[in-house]
Amino acid sequence: MRKISIVGITSALLSIGGVAQAAQYQVTVTNLTAGIHFTPLIVAAHSPSASMFQTGTEASTQMQSIAEGGDISGMAALLESIGASVATGDGLVAPGATVSFTIDSSDTNSVLSMTGMLLPTNDGFAGLNSVSLPSSPGQSVHFGARAYDAGTEGNDELVGSGAPGEAGFPAPPPLVATGLLGTGGTGINVAAEGFITPHRGVIGDLDPQGGFSDINAAIHRWADPVASVTITMMGDNNSGGDTGGDTGADAPSAVADLNGIVYSRTALEIFWQAASSNSAIVGYEVTRNGTVVESRDAQSFFDDGLTADTEYQYEVRAIDANGNAGPAQSVVLRTNGH
């Protein structure tokens, strides 16, 4: 018998403790991979007593449907039945693309989870499991979502039906249109793990009309995290910490989804989503370890000539046409070692 994915909770438990206060959250998800599509995502605020998935345990029927075919309907219905606040996407999320969701929730639902299938994989999914929601208006929290293997299907790396219990992964038209999927592979003879585990990645090959895999080894491999997730509690307050920006109604918002990639011992790059303002945003101020190093109108900053195996803190704030500075968001990165 399969374990259900919502652990140890009933609707009755959700009503304990009186009337819950409502809050609204914006959830922004960016696909960080170079060649993997996400199927439509499901995002939910729920009780800490519930979970969409747990590593080391058998995947639920609802989780299997997501991981093998991208079907989020069963998970959405299950979550809603226990009082979770659920938002769902309606299309594939391409590499580098960003999607946003708005969730209205109560303080009973104090954690958030997110998931969606990774294409092309047999039963891989991007997952964020029961992370804490921000607790004050205007506060943002940032997470990296890693790749997981549902363990429900052997990873034969061949195009197939995508139906739960049937071998192969689905190949929807947008994925086929990339021209990167192979055909005629002989498959990889492996058994399903039987439980959820961090994904070990795909193998792939470079033969588009044969070989052992229909996955392109040069395009479809990834490194964790596969997605960045920013959760903001809506409101007028700053995001907490040392912002140094204006706090009036006319000031720009904080930038969203500030993240970074370390390329080597001496080089890295940070990137972010645009801030909003009542007037035009004219640029972004970037500081490194407290010193302003750049003012630019782009939404990324490449930094070179750094010291190996060293931690750097970057802050980014938006500047509008009236000279107002928004609250700063920060990210800490460490360059590669020797």
Secondary structure, 3 states (H helix, E strand, C coil): CCCCCCCCCCHHHHCCCCCCCEEEEEEEEEECCCCCEECCCEEEEECCCCCCCCCCCCCCHHHHHHHHHCCCHHHHHHHHHCCCEEEECCCCECCCCEEEEEEEEECCCCEEEEEEEEECCCCEEEEEEEEECCCCCCCEEEEEEEEEECCCCCCCCCECCCCCCCCCECCCHHHHHCCCCCCCCCCCCCCCCCCCEECCCCCCECCCCCCCCCCECCCCCCCCCCEEEEEEECCCCCCCCCCCCCCCCCCCCCCEEEEEEECCCCCEEEEEECCCCCCCEEEEEEEECCEEEEEECCCEEEECCCCCCCEEEEEEEEEECCCCECCCEEEEEECCCC
